[in-house]
Amino acid sequence: MPENGSFANCCEAGGRAESPRWTGAGGARPSGAPRPPWVAPALSAVLVVTTAVDIVGNLLVILSVLGNRKLRNAGNLFLVSLAFADLAVALYPYPLSLVAIFHDGWALGEVHCKASAFVMGLSVVGSVFNITAIAVDRYCYVCRSVTYHRLCRRRHAAVYVGLVWLLTLLVLLPNFFVGSLEYDPRVYSCTFAQTASAGYTAAVVLVHFLLPVAVVCFCYLHIWVLVLRARRKVKAESKPRPWSSRVRSFLSMFVVFVIFAICWAPLNCIGLAVAIDPEEVAPRVPEGLFVSSYFLAYFNSCLNAIVYGLLNQNFRREYKRIISALWNPRRCLQNSSKGSQAEGPGSQPTPADSARAPVQADNLPPDAQPGNALRK
């Protein structure tokens, strides 16, 4: 299928068409119009900030779950998996995009272009699938509690995380047959080319965005209905109580989903419009709109860790502890040694406590699971 002007390959100064996927001369845009001088510094600043916050924030999430016994449970394995997905883009594709901005074109060769585009897709699709898995996990915990405790032990959760990444790989494999991993000079990145195949682009939007959003909306809608019913029952029987930490923990994961939908909706809407009629729609997409939507999607990878820290007290406490340990390791070692001497055998959590359902799903009013309350 011929590429349209908005998504076409770059050209060298002499006019000979050159594949932009791995040539250093791919800095000129297909339109031929000069890019405003402020664009490259602005995109560089966005990438630098996103990369720094992404690395620090997601490492804090991983270390928090591994270091805190309250957070080290079956459900939070999905959070660690999501953190690794967000971390992947900050460690490879983003730095390569910064190099492309510096050289005003791709100068790192075909292998790095293909690999960075694949890692980008791996991170993006892996993120949305993990967010979907988290929503399903919370739904089962709140609305199907008996089934949840039977089917979502820690060893089961590890299998489910593996299935999420296997499905992610299966979704990405067609890219190599369609030839849709290309360098786009508008965003200085090797990425998914929306005009490579109209059918595949539509399938990507469906599988990567529309279907997961529908599943997540279904899960959270049912959870919210159950939460509100349970709270109404509690208010009718006793004094009103403020939202518990369990409700706020569930809320944090809902906010993660909402932010993801907001950040990715513009780019997926553009992709769906291009898939309907590539030759007609693609040239009409304003470059500023495409670049803004692309970097808004980039920015999403660094936001999840911030949401955890703002809305989840356990993560916020762990962030402070880790940062304090890095800032003053000697004092941290002294405190930990004193704490270990002070703790007795009775202070250790029981196996039943360690095996409880995820902290993030720590749903709802503390007196009962809402499903049980409703069934009564």
Contacts in CASP RR format, 6 or more apart in sequence:
PFRMAT RR
TARGET T0000
AUTHOR 0000-0000-0000
METHOD contacts of the structure
MODEL  1
MPENGSFANCCEAGGRAESPRWTGAGGARPSGAPRPPWVAPALSAVLVVT
TAVDIVGNLLVILSVLGNRKLRNAGNLFLVSLAFADLAVALYPYPLSLVA
IFHDGWALGEVHCKASAFVMGLSVVGSVFNITAIAVDRYCYVCRSVTYHR
LCRRRHAAVYVGLVWLLTLLVLLPNFFVGSLEYDPRVYSCTFAQTASAGY
TAAVVLVHFLLPVAVVCFCYLHIWVLVLRARRKVKAESKPRPWSSRVRSF
LSMFVVFVIFAICWAPLNCIGLAVAIDPEEVAPRVPEGLFVSSYFLAYFN
SCLNAIVYGLLNQNFRREYKRIISALWNPRRCLQNSSKGSQAEGPGSQPT
PADSARAPVQADNLPPDAQPGNALRK
1 195 0 8 1.000
1 196 0 8 1.000
1 197 0 8 1.000
1 198 0 8 1.000
1 278 0 8 1.000
2 279 0 8 1.000
3 9 0 8 1.000
3 193 0 8 1.000
3 195 0 8 1.000
4 195 0 8 1.000
4 278 0 8 1.000
4 279 0 8 1.000
4 282 0 8 1.000
4 283 0 8 1.000
5 30 0 8 1.000
5 31 0 8 1.000
5 282 0 8 1.000
5 283 0 8 1.000
6 30 0 8 1.000
6 31 0 8 1.000
6 282 0 8 1.000
6 283 0 8 1.000
6 284 0 8 1.000
6 285 0 8 1.000
6 287 0 8 1.000
7 30 0 8 1.000
7 184 0 8 1.000
7 193 0 8 1.000
7 194 0 8 1.000
7 195 0 8 1.000
7 274 0 8 1.000
7 278 0 8 1.000
7 282 0 8 1.000
8 30 0 8 1.000
9 17 0 8 1.000
9 18 0 8 1.000
9 19 0 8 1.000
9 20 0 8 1.000
9 30 0 8 1.000
9 182 0 8 1.000
10 18 0 8 1.000
10 20 0 8 1.000
10 23 0 8 1.000
10 25 0 8 1.000
10 26 0 8 1.000
10 27 0 8 1.000
10 28 0 8 1.000
10 29 0 8 1.000
10 30 0 8 1.000
10 183 0 8 1.000
10 185 0 8 1.000
11 17 0 8 1.000
11 18 0 8 1.000
11 28 0 8 1.000
11 30 0 8 1.000
12 18 0 8 1.000
12 23 0 8 1.000
12 25 0 8 1.000
12 26 0 8 1.000
13 25 0 8 1.000
13 28 0 8 1.000
18 25 0 8 1.000
18 26 0 8 1.000
19 182 0 8 1.000
19 183 0 8 1.000
20 26 0 8 1.000
20 27 0 8 1.000
20 105 0 8 1.000
20 106 0 8 1.000
20 182 0 8 1.000
20 183 0 8 1.000
20 184 0 8 1.000
20 185 0 8 1.000
21 106 0 8 1.000
21 110 0 8 1.000
21 113 0 8 1.000
21 114 0 8 1.000
21 181 0 8 1.000
21 182 0 8 1.000
21 183 0 8 1.000
21 190 0 8 1.000
22 106 0 8 1.000
22 108 0 8 1.000
22 109 0 8 1.000
22 110 0 8 1.000
22 111 0 8 1.000
22 112 0 8 1.000
22 113 0 8 1.000
22 183 0 8 1.000
23 105 0 8 1.000
23 106 0 8 1.000
23 107 0 8 1.000
24 103 0 8 1.000
24 105 0 8 1.000
24 106 0 8 1.000
24 107 0 8 1.000
25 105 0 8 1.000
26 104 0 8 1.000
26 105 0 8 1.000
26 106 0 8 1.000
26 183 0 8 1.000
26 185 0 8 1.000
27 104 0 8 1.000
27 105 0 8 1.000
27 106 0 8 1.000
27 185 0 8 1.000
28 185 0 8 1.000
29 35 0 8 1.000
29 185 0 8 1.000
29 186 0 8 1.000
29 287 0 8 1.000
30 185 0 8 1.000
31 287 0 8 1.000
39 291 0 8 1.000
40 101 0 8 1.000
40 104 0 8 1.000
40 188 0 8 1.000
43 101 0 8 1.000
43 187 0 8 1.000
43 188 0 8 1.000
43 291 0 8 1.000
43 295 0 8 1.000
44 98 0 8 1.000
44 101 0 8 1.000
46 295 0 8 1.000
46 298 0 8 1.000
46 299 0 8 1.000
47 94 0 8 1.000
47 97 0 8 1.000
47 98 0 8 1.000
47 101 0 8 1.000
47 295 0 8 1.000
47 298 0 8 1.000
48 98 0 8 1.000
49 302 0 8 1.000
50 90 0 8 1.000
50 94 0 8 1.000
50 298 0 8 1.000
50 299 0 8 1.000
50 301 0 8 1.000
50 302 0 8 1.000
51 90 0 8 1.000
51 94 0 8 1.000
51 95 0 8 1.000
51 98 0 8 1.000
51 302 0 8 1.000
53 302 0 8 1.000
53 305 0 8 1.000
53 306 0 8 1.000
54 86 0 8 1.000
54 87 0 8 1.000
54 89 0 8 1.000
54 90 0 8 1.000
54 94 0 8 1.000
54 301 0 8 1.000
54 302 0 8 1.000
55 87 0 8 1.000
55 90 0 8 1.000
55 91 0 8 1.000
56 305 0 8 1.000
57 302 0 8 1.000
57 305 0 8 1.000
57 306 0 8 1.000
58 83 0 8 1.000
58 84 0 8 1.000
58 86 0 8 1.000
58 87 0 8 1.000
58 90 0 8 1.000
58 302 0 8 1.000
58 304 0 8 1.000
58 305 0 8 1.000
59 83 0 8 1.000
59 87 0 8 1.000
60 305 0 8 1.000
60 318 0 8 1.000
60 319 0 8 1.000
60 322 0 8 1.000
60 323 0 8 1.000
61 79 0 8 1.000
61 80 0 8 1.000
61 83 0 8 1.000
61 304 0 8 1.000
61 305 0 8 1.000
61 308 0 8 1.000
61 315 0 8 1.000
62 80 0 8 1.000
62 83 0 8 1.000
62 84 0 8 1.000
62 87 0 8 1.000
63 318 0 8 1.000
63 322 0 8 1.000
64 71 0 8 1.000
64 314 0 8 1.000
64 315 0 8 1.000
64 318 0 8 1.000
64 319 0 8 1.000
64 322 0 8 1.000
65 71 0 8 1.000
65 72 0 8 1.000
65 76 0 8 1.000
65 79 0 8 1.000
65 80 0 8 1.000
66 72 0 8 1.000
66 80 0 8 1.000
67 318 0 8 1.000
68 314 0 8 1.000
68 318 0 8 1.000
69 349 0 8 1.000
69 354 0 8 1.000
70 314 0 8 1.000
70 359 0 8 1.000
71 314 0 8 1.000
71 315 0 8 1.000
71 318 0 8 1.000
71 359 0 8 1.000
72 354 0 8 1.000
73 154 0 8 1.000
73 354 0 8 1.000
73 355 0 8 1.000
73 356 0 8 1.000
73 357 0 8 1.000
73 358 0 8 1.000
73 359 0 8 1.000
74 152 0 8 1.000
74 153 0 8 1.000
74 154 0 8 1.000
74 156 0 8 1.000
74 157 0 8 1.000
74 355 0 8 1.000
74 357 0 8 1.000
74 358 0 8 1.000
75 134 0 8 1.000
75 137 0 8 1.000
75 152 0 8 1.000
75 157 0 8 1.000
75 357 0 8 1.000
75 358 0 8 1.000
75 360 0 8 1.000
75 361 0 8 1.000
76 358 0 8 1.000
76 359 0 8 1.000
76 360 0 8 1.000
77 154 0 8 1.000
77 157 0 8 1.000
77 158 0 8 1.000
77 161 0 8 1.000
78 130 0 8 1.000
78 133 0 8 1.000
78 134 0 8 1.000
78 137 0 8 1.000
78 157 0 8 1.000
78 160 0 8 1.000
78 161 0 8 1.000
78 164 0 8 1.000
79 134 0 8 1.000
79 308 0 8 1.000
79 360 0 8 1.000
81 130 0 8 1.000
81 133 0 8 1.000
81 161 0 8 1.000
81 164 0 8 1.000
81 165 0 8 1.000
82 126 0 8 1.000
82 127 0 8 1.000
82 130 0 8 1.000
82 131 0 8 1.000
82 134 0 8 1.000
82 304 0 8 1.000
83 304 0 8 1.000
83 305 0 8 1.000
85 122 0 8 1.000
85 123 0 8 1.000
85 126 0 8 1.000
85 127 0 8 1.000
85 130 0 8 1.000
86 123 0 8 1.000
86 127 0 8 1.000
86 301 0 8 1.000
86 302 0 8 1.000
86 304 0 8 1.000
86 305 0 8 1.000
88 119 0 8 1.000
88 122 0 8 1.000
88 123 0 8 1.000
89 119 0 8 1.000
89 120 0 8 1.000
89 123 0 8 1.000
89 124 0 8 1.000
89 298 0 8 1.000
89 301 0 8 1.000
90 301 0 8 1.000
90 302 0 8 1.000
92 115 0 8 1.000
92 116 0 8 1.000
92 119 0 8 1.000
93 116 0 8 1.000
93 117 0 8 1.000
93 119 0 8 1.000
93 120 0 8 1.000
93 123 0 8 1.000
93 189 0 8 1.000
93 190 0 8 1.000
94 298 0 8 1.000
96 108 0 8 1.000
96 112 0 8 1.000
96 116 0 8 1.000
96 189 0 8 1.000
96 190 0 8 1.000
97 116 0 8 1.000
97 187 0 8 1.000
97 188 0 8 1.000
97 189 0 8 1.000
99 107 0 8 1.000
99 108 0 8 1.000
100 106 0 8 1.000
100 107 0 8 1.000
100 108 0 8 1.000
100 183 0 8 1.000
100 188 0 8 1.000
100 189 0 8 1.000
101 188 0 8 1.000
105 183 0 8 1.000
105 185 0 8 1.000
105 188 0 8 1.000
106 113 0 8 1.000
106 183 0 8 1.000
106 190 0 8 1.000
112 190 0 8 1.000
113 181 0 8 1.000
113 182 0 8 1.000
113 183 0 8 1.000
113 190 0 8 1.000
114 181 0 8 1.000
114 190 0 8 1.000
116 189 0 8 1.000
116 190 0 8 1.000
117 175 0 8 1.000
117 181 0 8 1.000
117 182 0 8 1.000
117 189 0 8 1.000
117 190 0 8 1.000
117 191 0 8 1.000
117 192 0 8 1.000
118 172 0 8 1.000
118 175 0 8 1.000
118 181 0 8 1.000
120 189 0 8 1.000
120 190 0 8 1.000
120 191 0 8 1.000
120 192 0 8 1.000
121 172 0 8 1.000
121 192 0 8 1.000
122 168 0 8 1.000
122 169 0 8 1.000
122 172 0 8 1.000
123 301 0 8 1.000
124 208 0 8 1.000
124 297 0 8 1.000
125 168 0 8 1.000
125 171 0 8 1.000
125 172 0 8 1.000
125 208 0 8 1.000
126 164 0 8 1.000
126 165 0 8 1.000
126 168 0 8 1.000
127 260 0 8 1.000
127 300 0 8 1.000
127 301 0 8 1.000
128 208 0 8 1.000
128 209 0 8 1.000
128 212 0 8 1.000
128 260 0 8 1.000
128 264 0 8 1.000
129 164 0 8 1.000
129 167 0 8 1.000
129 168 0 8 1.000
129 212 0 8 1.000
130 161 0 8 1.000
130 164 0 8 1.000
131 212 0 8 1.000
131 216 0 8 1.000
131 256 0 8 1.000
131 257 0 8 1.000
131 260 0 8 1.000
132 212 0 8 1.000
132 215 0 8 1.000
132 216 0 8 1.000
133 160 0 8 1.000
133 161 0 8 1.000
133 164 0 8 1.000
134 253 0 8 1.000
134 256 0 8 1.000
134 360 0 8 1.000
135 215 0 8 1.000
135 216 0 8 1.000
135 219 0 8 1.000
135 220 0 8 1.000
135 253 0 8 1.000
135 257 0 8 1.000
136 215 0 8 1.000
136 219 0 8 1.000
137 148 0 8 1.000
137 152 0 8 1.000
137 358 0 8 1.000
137 361 0 8 1.000
138 219 0 8 1.000
138 220 0 8 1.000
138 223 0 8 1.000
138 250 0 8 1.000
138 253 0 8 1.000
138 358 0 8 1.000
138 360 0 8 1.000
138 361 0 8 1.000
138 363 0 8 1.000
139 218 0 8 1.000
139 219 0 8 1.000
139 220 0 8 1.000
139 222 0 8 1.000
139 223 0 8 1.000
140 147 0 8 1.000
140 148 0 8 1.000
140 151 0 8 1.000
140 152 0 8 1.000
141 148 0 8 1.000
141 152 0 8 1.000
141 357 0 8 1.000
141 358 0 8 1.000
141 361 0 8 1.000
141 363 0 8 1.000
142 223 0 8 1.000
142 226 0 8 1.000
142 227 0 8 1.000
142 250 0 8 1.000
142 361 0 8 1.000
142 363 0 8 1.000
142 364 0 8 1.000
142 369 0 8 1.000
142 370 0 8 1.000
142 371 0 8 1.000
143 222 0 8 1.000
143 223 0 8 1.000
143 226 0 8 1.000
143 371 0 8 1.000
145 369 0 8 1.000
145 371 0 8 1.000
145 372 0 8 1.000
148 357 0 8 1.000
149 357 0 8 1.000
152 160 0 8 1.000
152 357 0 8 1.000
153 355 0 8 1.000
154 355 0 8 1.000
171 204 0 8 1.000
171 207 0 8 1.000
171 208 0 8 1.000
174 200 0 8 1.000
175 181 0 8 1.000
175 192 0 8 1.000
178 196 0 8 1.000
178 197 0 8 1.000
178 200 0 8 1.000
179 193 0 8 1.000
179 196 0 8 1.000
180 192 0 8 1.000
180 193 0 8 1.000
180 196 0 8 1.000
180 197 0 8 1.000
180 200 0 8 1.000
180 201 0 8 1.000
181 190 0 8 1.000
181 191 0 8 1.000
181 192 0 8 1.000
181 193 0 8 1.000
182 190 0 8 1.000
182 191 0 8 1.000
182 193 0 8 1.000
182 196 0 8 1.000
183 189 0 8 1.000
183 190 0 8 1.000
183 191 0 8 1.000
184 190 0 8 1.000
184 191 0 8 1.000
184 193 0 8 1.000
186 287 0 8 1.000
186 290 0 8 1.000
186 291 0 8 1.000
186 294 0 8 1.000
187 290 0 8 1.000
187 291 0 8 1.000
187 294 0 8 1.000
187 295 0 8 1.000
189 294 0 8 1.000
191 294 0 8 1.000
192 204 0 8 1.000
194 201 0 8 1.000
194 270 0 8 1.000
194 271 0 8 1.000
194 274 0 8 1.000
194 275 0 8 1.000
194 278 0 8 1.000
194 282 0 8 1.000
195 201 0 8 1.000
195 274 0 8 1.000
195 278 0 8 1.000
195 282 0 8 1.000
198 274 0 8 1.000
198 275 0 8 1.000
198 276 0 8 1.000
198 278 0 8 1.000
199 275 0 8 1.000
201 271 0 8 1.000
201 272 0 8 1.000
201 274 0 8 1.000
201 275 0 8 1.000
201 278 0 8 1.000
202 272 0 8 1.000
202 275 0 8 1.000
202 276 0 8 1.000
205 268 0 8 1.000
205 271 0 8 1.000
205 272 0 8 1.000
205 275 0 8 1.000
208 268 0 8 1.000
209 264 0 8 1.000
209 265 0 8 1.000
209 268 0 8 1.000
210 268 0 8 1.000
213 261 0 8 1.000
216 257 0 8 1.000
220 254 0 8 1.000
220 257 0 8 1.000
223 250 0 8 1.000
223 363 0 8 1.000
226 364 0 8 1.000
226 370 0 8 1.000
226 371 0 8 1.000
226 374 0 8 1.000
227 247 0 8 1.000
227 250 0 8 1.000
227 363 0 8 1.000
227 364 0 8 1.000
227 370 0 8 1.000
229 370 0 8 1.000
229 373 0 8 1.000
229 374 0 8 1.000
230 364 0 8 1.000
230 365 0 8 1.000
230 368 0 8 1.000
230 370 0 8 1.000
230 371 0 8 1.000
230 373 0 8 1.000
230 374 0 8 1.000
231 364 0 8 1.000
231 365 0 8 1.000
233 373 0 8 1.000
233 374 0 8 1.000
234 240 0 8 1.000
234 241 0 8 1.000
234 365 0 8 1.000
234 367 0 8 1.000
234 373 0 8 1.000
241 365 0 8 1.000
243 251 0 8 1.000
244 364 0 8 1.000
244 365 0 8 1.000
244 366 0 8 1.000
245 313 0 8 1.000
245 362 0 8 1.000
246 361 0 8 1.000
246 362 0 8 1.000
246 363 0 8 1.000
246 364 0 8 1.000
246 365 0 8 1.000
246 366 0 8 1.000
247 363 0 8 1.000
247 364 0 8 1.000
247 365 0 8 1.000
248 311 0 8 1.000
248 312 0 8 1.000
248 313 0 8 1.000
249 311 0 8 1.000
249 312 0 8 1.000
249 314 0 8 1.000
249 359 0 8 1.000
249 360 0 8 1.000
249 361 0 8 1.000
249 362 0 8 1.000
249 363 0 8 1.000
250 360 0 8 1.000
250 361 0 8 1.000
250 362 0 8 1.000
250 363 0 8 1.000
250 364 0 8 1.000
251 311 0 8 1.000
252 307 0 8 1.000
252 308 0 8 1.000
252 310 0 8 1.000
252 311 0 8 1.000
252 312 0 8 1.000
252 360 0 8 1.000
253 360 0 8 1.000
253 361 0 8 1.000
255 307 0 8 1.000
255 311 0 8 1.000
256 303 0 8 1.000
256 304 0 8 1.000
256 307 0 8 1.000
259 300 0 8 1.000
259 303 0 8 1.000
259 304 0 8 1.000
259 307 0 8 1.000
260 300 0 8 1.000
263 296 0 8 1.000
263 297 0 8 1.000
263 299 0 8 1.000
263 300 0 8 1.000
263 303 0 8 1.000
264 297 0 8 1.000
264 300 0 8 1.000
266 289 0 8 1.000
266 292 0 8 1.000
266 293 0 8 1.000
266 296 0 8 1.000
266 297 0 8 1.000
267 290 0 8 1.000
267 293 0 8 1.000
267 294 0 8 1.000
267 296 0 8 1.000
267 297 0 8 1.000
270 285 0 8 1.000
270 289 0 8 1.000
270 290 0 8 1.000
270 293 0 8 1.000
273 281 0 8 1.000
273 285 0 8 1.000
274 281 0 8 1.000
274 282 0 8 1.000
274 285 0 8 1.000
308 315 0 8 1.000
308 316 0 8 1.000
309 315 0 8 1.000
309 316 0 8 1.000
309 319 0 8 1.000
310 316 0 8 1.000
312 359 0 8 1.000
312 360 0 8 1.000
314 359 0 8 1.000
321 332 0 8 1.000
324 331 0 8 1.000
324 332 0 8 1.000
325 332 0 8 1.000
363 369 0 8 1.000
363 370 0 8 1.000
364 370 0 8 1.000
367 373 0 8 1.000
END
